Amino acid sequence: MTALHDKATLVSLEGSTWRGVKTDHEATDGTANLYDTTANWVTTSKRLVNPAVLREPKSILGKARNYLRGQTAGAADGKFIPGGLPPWDTKGWYILPNILNEQVSRNLGQFESDFTDAVNKLRAVLPTAIDAARAENPKLFKDGDYGTLDEIIGRYSFDTDGTKVPDAGDVRTNSSKEYVANLKAKMEAKSTQKLNDVTSHAVRTVVDVATHLASALEGYDPDEKGKSPFRDSTIDKVRDLIGIIPALNVTGDAKLDKARQD
């Protein structure tokens, strides 16, 4: 039987940004008084800078996350991962087929580079943005809300990580034989389940793309192209899918391979 740890690794992306929003107790009390209530029932937050100033790093981080989910094109090659990478768990780890390792690493690297550039640009304009907040929002402005420039920029992070798919054969522990056997059985069961999940994920992706293509073709009228346009993105999705099926087909499923050739 195909072992998942021979065909794939795990990849994750963690990142953070500065929200530029802070709860203001004086403003909260003022709002409570205005509406004849108390701070138990209302909270007032204020923006520390114009949100537009903070938009680019947050956008890039979001695109990188969505790239792994198949919702955004890669920053380096402009290609999607149709259907996204299959999730390993609910903590942000994804199953990365070995065939896609270089492609995904290159795109995540470009996203990280773009993120770093955006944060550097933000560092340059933040002092001016804070001065604007001081001038335009004087009653709520407090210097103590900000900290130093380094502290603000230090809130930004973009970290990718990779590791092996757990292999029951690598278990090393001094625990009892019964415990080790039970642990190995659980690991093998999860690996088998995830292997099946990858195949199911690939099948769903093929069906979804094929259904979208069929729907686009059904509604397309060559005599009235503007009425129901056939978009290049539809064909791009099919092309991307054809290239990725071998990577997702970690079990060597003959039907999936035939779907790619057809």
C-alpha atoms as one frame of an Amber mdcrd trajectory, in Angstrom:
protein
   0.000   0.000   0.000   1.186   3.520  -0.766   2.505   5.315   2.339   1.595
   8.982   2.581   4.920   9.880   4.173   6.665   8.641   1.005   4.549  10.831
  -1.257   4.123  14.094   0.643   5.281  16.378   3.424   3.408  18.888   5.552
   3.488  22.666   5.157   2.051  25.496   7.229   1.900  29.259   7.099   1.562
  31.478  10.136   1.521  35.239  10.067   0.406  38.286  11.937  -0.211  41.983
  11.353  -0.997  45.052  13.434  -4.715  45.831  13.551  -4.229  49.481  14.411
  -7.376  49.442  16.562  -7.639  49.943  20.310 -10.458  50.011  22.835 -10.717
  53.452  24.439 -12.145  53.531  27.967 -12.936  57.245  27.928 -14.734  56.892
  24.608 -16.554  53.847  25.978 -17.758  55.827  28.999 -18.819  58.670  26.705
 -20.793  56.324  24.480 -22.389  54.683  27.514 -23.473  58.079  28.851 -24.808
  59.102  25.452 -27.062  56.056  25.293 -27.878  55.972  29.011 -26.162  52.636
  29.666 -22.911  51.369  31.162 -19.601  49.943  29.973 -21.039  46.495  30.660
 -23.126  46.879  27.522 -21.046  48.915  25.124 -17.424  49.125  24.041 -15.924
  51.819  21.856 -12.823  51.233  19.774 -10.802  53.741  17.812  -8.535  53.492
  14.808  -4.952  54.428  15.514  -4.127  55.180  11.876  -5.986  55.325   8.591
  -6.783  51.647   7.722  -5.605  52.170   4.137  -2.032  52.576   5.416  -2.110
  49.033   6.835  -3.857  47.353   3.930  -1.002  45.989   1.778   0.801  43.655
   4.230  -2.529  42.257   5.421  -3.644  41.701   1.835  -0.457  39.839   0.898
  -0.662  37.601   3.961  -4.290  36.815   3.122  -3.386  35.972  -0.465  -0.644
  33.616   0.699  -3.059  31.784   2.976  -5.657  31.605   0.230  -3.029  30.295
  -2.195  -2.697  27.160  -0.081  -6.501  26.861  -0.137  -6.592  27.153  -3.931
  -8.349  30.523  -3.887  -5.501  32.791  -5.032  -2.888  32.515  -7.765   0.742
  32.035  -6.832   2.824  35.181  -6.431   5.674  33.745  -8.507   3.982  31.851
 -11.350   0.404  33.146 -11.354  -0.946  29.584 -11.168  -3.626  28.262  -8.856
  -3.642  25.021  -6.893  -7.073  23.790  -8.027  -9.017  22.748  -4.958  -6.144
  23.808  -2.723  -3.873  21.563  -0.690  -5.676  18.921   1.382  -5.686  19.857
   5.092  -3.820  17.630   7.523  -5.491  18.998  10.639  -7.406  22.027  11.898
  -4.263  23.812  13.082  -3.090  25.113   9.717  -1.037  22.196   8.399  -1.572
  21.091   4.795  -0.535  17.970   2.916   2.018  18.969   0.283   2.591  16.319
  -2.423   6.291  16.009  -3.234   5.673  16.882  -6.882   4.336  20.296  -5.829
   7.035  21.026  -3.260   9.198  23.241  -5.454   6.248  25.133  -6.953   4.619
  25.863  -3.592   7.912  26.778  -1.944   8.733  29.212  -4.739   5.347  30.913
  -4.510   5.363  31.118  -0.716   8.858  32.568  -0.926   7.627  35.260  -3.299
   4.656  36.028  -1.050   7.051  36.382   1.870   9.326  38.682  -0.124   6.346
  40.839  -1.132   5.183  40.904   2.490   8.601  42.028   3.695   8.704  44.794
   1.088   5.235  45.968   2.120   6.202  46.032   5.804   9.330  48.056   4.989
   7.172  50.550   3.099   4.812  50.684   6.061   7.688  51.465   8.416   8.558
  54.465   6.248   5.043  55.954   6.244   3.856  55.097   9.763   5.267  58.237
  11.451   3.325  60.397   8.996   0.200  58.286   9.505   0.455  58.692  13.281
   0.901  62.452  12.909  -2.247  62.504  10.768  -4.159  60.663  13.508  -2.922
  63.209  16.055  -4.136  66.093  13.883  -7.446  64.610  12.712  -8.516  62.807
  15.870  -7.118  65.003  18.679  -9.678  64.212  21.381  -9.068  60.468  21.200
  -5.368  60.518  20.315  -2.941  59.203  22.947   0.783  58.696  22.329   0.775
  55.762  24.727  -1.489  53.757  22.424   1.278  53.173  19.920   4.518  52.094
  21.500   7.682  52.471  19.450   7.912  52.067  15.711   9.970  48.910  16.221
   7.280  47.494  18.503   4.591  48.097  15.890   6.626  46.593  13.059   7.528
  43.695  15.347   3.891  42.637  15.274   4.280  41.688  11.612   5.354  38.152
  10.813   5.275  35.725   7.915   6.519  32.239   8.790   6.329  29.098   6.703
   7.201  25.722   8.157   7.490  22.215   6.845   7.836  18.798   8.380   7.506
  15.126   7.567   4.225  13.286   7.575   4.337  11.284  10.830   5.499   7.721
  10.216   4.519   5.002  12.670   7.787   3.269  11.879   9.738   6.179  13.372
   8.185   5.952  16.839  10.894   5.893  19.502   9.846   5.784  23.146  10.603
   3.945  26.365   6.917   3.450  27.121   5.269   0.049  27.402   4.844  -2.178
  24.356   1.082  -1.828  24.631   1.321   1.972  24.565   3.705   1.934  21.600
   1.513  -0.504  19.675  -1.558   1.626  20.339   0.279   4.802  19.306   1.518
   3.213  16.077  -1.965   1.927  15.291  -3.424   5.416  15.711  -0.721   6.983
  13.550  -1.176   4.395  10.812  -4.952   4.838  10.916  -4.655   8.625  10.563
  -2.119   8.314   7.752  -4.380   5.872   5.900  -7.395   8.126   6.394  -5.485
  11.167   5.155  -4.246   9.191   2.161  -7.855   8.425   1.279  -8.752  12.060
   1.942  -6.165  13.217  -0.600  -7.671  10.944  -3.240 -11.201  12.111  -2.387
  -9.974  15.713  -2.519  -8.538  15.111  -5.992 -11.771  13.544  -7.208 -13.866
  16.444  -5.870 -11.529  18.925  -7.527 -11.800  17.186 -10.907 -15.606  17.064
 -10.606 -15.847  20.724  -9.564 -13.654  21.981 -12.410 -15.365  19.736 -14.962
 -18.798  20.871 -13.763 -17.774  24.518 -14.021 -16.452  23.934 -17.545 -19.600
  22.091 -18.608 -21.792  24.873 -17.213 -19.760  27.508 -19.046 -19.974  25.595
 -22.315 -23.701  24.983 -21.940 -24.419  28.673 -21.510 -22.042  29.853 -24.222
 -23.566  31.197 -27.416 -20.968  31.928 -30.126 -23.474  34.194 -31.867 -24.022
  36.263 -28.719 -20.693  36.113 -26.923 -21.465  39.083 -24.698 -24.622  37.479
 -23.312 -22.778  34.638 -21.579 -19.033  35.134 -22.077 -16.674  32.177 -21.996
 -13.833  33.433 -19.840 -10.153  32.608 -20.172 -10.086  31.870 -16.435 -12.283
  28.821 -17.054  -9.694  27.319 -19.388  -6.888  28.346 -17.041  -8.519  26.336
 -14.264  -8.624  23.272 -16.491  -4.983  23.711 -17.498  -3.900  24.143 -13.889
  -5.899  21.070 -12.922  -4.295  18.910 -15.621  -0.886  19.865 -14.310  -1.748
  19.152 -10.695  -3.621  15.834 -10.961  -0.401  13.771 -10.920   0.605  15.540
  -7.702  -2.733  14.969  -5.968  -3.020  11.400  -7.235  -0.668  10.061  -4.550
  -2.308   6.612  -4.622  -1.861   6.193  -8.375  -5.605   5.952  -8.936  -6.129
   4.819 -12.540  -9.416   6.711 -12.928  -7.805  10.000 -11.931  -4.941   9.421
 -14.335  -7.421   8.674 -17.116  -9.346  11.854 -16.302  -6.145  13.838 -16.760
  -5.383  12.206 -20.113  -8.947  12.673 -21.347
